[in-house]
Amino acid sequence: MFFTDRPMYLAPEVYDEAVDTYVGRIRHRAKAIYQVGSRIIPGISDIDLLVVPDAARRDNAQYYSFRVRLPKRLQRPFRHQPHFLPPECLAVLNYTGHYQPRLLAGEDLLPTKHAGPYPPDLGLELSWARVLEDYCSYEHIYRTARASGEISTRVLLSKVKSIMLPLKGLQLLTGDGSPPSGLTSVHELRENWFKEDRGDDALEEAWCIFCSRFEQLRDELRIALGLRDNSSITPYAAGLLAGTHSNPRLGSIDGRILNQRSKEVRHYFETLSQYHLGYGSLFTRTIDRPFVSTVPRQHAPPLLIRIAISLAYRVLGRY
């Protein structure tokens, strides 16, 4: 495996400056800005922001982009653009794994704040939906990396830890499953990355652990869903989450709840499109992603105008 995008140590102060600068430059057009996730290991951890935009504006994609609004030296702590939650779609946050959002600016608009990605009050239907969505996200990473022979080191060091969440979530639902392996070595690998000379051997170890955990998740899901060993989980999960079919092995799941969830997720994608935001989805790389191709996206400004807007925001800064 070839490992790209090696971590580079960044002082915690750089993270703080990046967040403060970005928030200061976009807060004038945001109803609320939240920070989600944690920054445990500077240089490996990234900045996760959740933005509630104030209106559908044609230059939103340029205005909110950290690559446009921040100088190069403050872009490194970000691994992806902020997530966006239009004010008409606040309830859809309940269908994601984002938890404990911390308000940075604006009015606190979120109706619920879960203590964890798999809270006990989520309910049977949405707990299964969370596991299946997470599985599809990790399946995409696993399949893409194996096909290309390369993976981002920052992604790997993040996902080798976070894949524990759907594993634990599935085991809570089924009441069985073996404990994932490599817990101690992953913790030490991440914690000591900048203290020791960590080479490709350490990354190969992390990749093997990620593969092992993913394959355990895949195998346990197939057993729970009653699928054959070589069956693809993703298309099956898409139908289950749409509420179009049930599975007696999963207990008394109410298809109406999943169908309502599917409608609200679709409405979220449609609204995100109307806000002229082609990035920042809360459901990136999940089985809901096909909805994007069915949404009639409004025409964006011509390329030269987008470039001019981006240059203007770079020059004007927070104004």
N, C-alpha and C positions, 0 to 999 in steps of 0.2 A: 504494500500500500504506500502511495506517495502522499506525504502530508504537507499541505499548503498553509499559508496564513499563520505562521508561527506566532505564539503570544509574545508580546513585548511589554516589559514592566512599565506601568504607569503609576505615579504617585496618587494616593487617594484625593489629593487636592486637585488633580487634573479632572477627575470625575466630577467633583463638586463644581469646578469652574465651567465644565462643559454643560452640566445641567442648568446651572444658574444663568449662563449666557443664552442657552437655547430658550429657556422659559421666559427670560426677559425680552427676547425678540419676537415671540409668538403670542404672548399672553394677551395682547391687545385684540386678538381675533379668536380667543378661546374662552368658552364658558367655564371650562375647568381643565386643569392639567394635573395628572396623578403620576406618581412613580410606583411601579409594581416590581416584584422580584427583589433580589438582594445583590449587593456588591461585595461579596465576601472576599474575593481574591482579585485585587486590582491587576489588570493585565489579562486576566482570563474571564472574569465576570464582565458582563456588558450592561449598558444602561437600557432599561425597559421603561418607556413612558406610555401613558394612555391619555389621549387628548380628546376633549369634547369640543369640536369646532362650533363657531357661533352661527355660521350661515353657509349656504352653497354659493361659493364664489369661483369664477373661472380660473383664478390664479392660485387656488388652494394648493395644488401639487407643488408649485414653486415656493409658496410662502411657508409651508410647514416642513419642507425638506431640510433635514439637518445638514446635508451636503451643500445646500445653497446658503443656509443661514449661519453656518459656523466656519471659522477658519480651519485649515487642514489639521493643525496641532490639536484641536478639540474634537475632531471627528473620530479618532481612534477608539475611544471608549464605547462608541456605538457600533453594534454589529448589524443592526437593521433599523429601518425607519420606525418612528413611533407608531403605536396602534391608534386607530381612530374609532370613536364611538359617537355617531350623530345623536343629538339630543332626543330625536324621535325613537331611538332604539336602545334606550338605557337598559331595558330588561334583558336584552340578549346577552349581557355580560354574565348572566347566571348560567349560560351554556358553555362558558369557557373555563379554563383552568387558572385565570388570573384571580389572585386573592390578596387581601390586606393592602389595597391601594392607599397610598399616602398622598393627601392633597398638597400640591405645591403652589397652586395659584387658582383664583376664581372661586366659584361657589361649589360646595360639596353637593353633587347631584345624584350620586349613586344610591339606589334604594337599599341594597344589601352589600355587605362586605364579609365574605366567607373567611374563616380562619385558616383554611387550607384548600388545595385544589380538589380534594375529595371529601367535602364536609359531610357529616353524618345525616344532615337534614336534606341532602340533595334529592333523595328519593330513588327508587329502584330504576325507573326509566332513564333519568338523567345521569345516574351513576354508570349505567351501561353505555349510554351515549358518550360520556366522557372517556371511558376506557377505549371504546371503538375509535373515536376520533384520534386519541393519542396514538393508538396502534398505527393508524394509517399515516400519521405524520412521521413516526419512526420507520415505518416500512419504506417510505419514500427515501429517507436518508440512507438506509441500509441498501436498498436496491440501486440507487444512483451511485453510491460509493463503490459498490462491487462491480458495477458495469463500467465505470470510468477508471477505476484503479486509484482514485485519489479522494481525499476528504480534507476539509478545513480543520486544522488543529483546534482552533477556538470552538468550532461546532462540536467536534469530537469530545473535548474535555468538558463541554457543557452537557451534551446529551448522554454521555456515559454515566453521569450522575442522575439526570432528570428522568431517565427511562425507568428508574425505580418507582416513580409515581404510578404509572398505569399497572405495573406489576403488583404493587401493593393494593391498588384499587381493585384489580381483578380477584386477588386472593381474598379480599374482604367480601366480595360478592359471592364467590364460590365456596369459601371456607376451607380451601385446601391449596396445595401448591408448595413447592420447596422454596426455601429462602434463597434469594439471588446470591451468587458467589462474587468474590472480589470486592467486598465492601471496604475492607481496610486498605487494600492496595490502591483503590481509586481515590480514597480520601488522602492518603499520603502522597499520591502522584500529583494531585491538584495543589495540596498545601505546600509542597516542597519544590514546586516547579522552578521558582526563581531563586531558591536557596541552593539547589544542586544543579549539576550539569546534566540536564535531562535530554537524552538523545532519542534516536529513532527506536531503540529497544523499548523505551518507556512508552512511546506512542503505539508501537505494535502491541504491547501489553494492553493498553487502553482500548485499542481497536478490537482485540480478541474478547475482552470483557464486554464491550458494547454488543458485539455479535452474539455472544453467549446469552446475554440478557434479552436481546431482541428475539432470538430463536426460542428462548424459554417462554416469553410472552406470546409469541405466535403459536407454539405448540399447546400451551394451556388454553388459549382462546379457541383453538380448533376443537379441543376436547369439550370445553364449556358449551360451544355452539353446536356440537355434534357433527362437525364437518370431517371429510376425509383428510388424510394426512397431507395430500398434495393439493387440497382445495385452496383457492384464493379467498382470503377473508374480506378484502375491500369491497367487491361488488355485493357480497352478501350483506355486509354491514350497511352499505348505502340503502338497500331496500328496507332493512330493519329500522334504521334511523328515520327514514321517510314515513314510517308507520304503515307501510304497505303490506307487510307480512309479519307474522309473529313466530315465536319459537317457544314451544312448551317447556324446553329445558331451562329457560331463563326465569321461570316463575310467572306470577300474575302481572305481566307487563301490560300497561294500558296503551294501546297503539294510538289513541287519540292524543295523549300527551306528546308522543314523539312526532305525530303529524303536525301538531300545533308548533312544536319546536322547529320543524322543518320550514313551516310557513314564515315564522319570525326570522329565521336565518336568511331565507331568501329575501325578505323585506329589507334586512340589514344590508345585503349586497346591493340591492337596487338603490337604497338611500345613499350608500357610499359612492356609488356611481354618480348620482345626482349632485353630490358634493364635489365632483370632479377630482376624486382621489383614487388614483389607480394603484395605490399601495396602502399599506397600513391595516390590512384586514386582520380581524381578530381570529379568523379561521384559516390562516395560512397553511397550505399543504395538507388539508384534511379532505375527507370525502365530500364535504360541502362545496369544494372548490369548483366542480363543474357548473354550479349555478352562475358563476361569473360570466361564462361564455353565452348564457341565455339572456343576460341583462342588456337592454339597449342603451349603451353608454352614450351620453351626450358628447357632441363634438368638442374636442379640446382645441385651444388656440393653435394656429399654425406654428410650425417648428421655430421659425425665426422670431416670432413673437414670444414663444416660451423661453428661448435663449435670452432675449432682451429683458424679459421679466426677471429671470434668474440673475442676470448681471446687475440689474437695478437693486435687487434685494441684497446681493453681496456688497454693493457699494454703500447702500443706505443703512445697512445694519438693522438695528432695532426699530428704525423709523418706517 
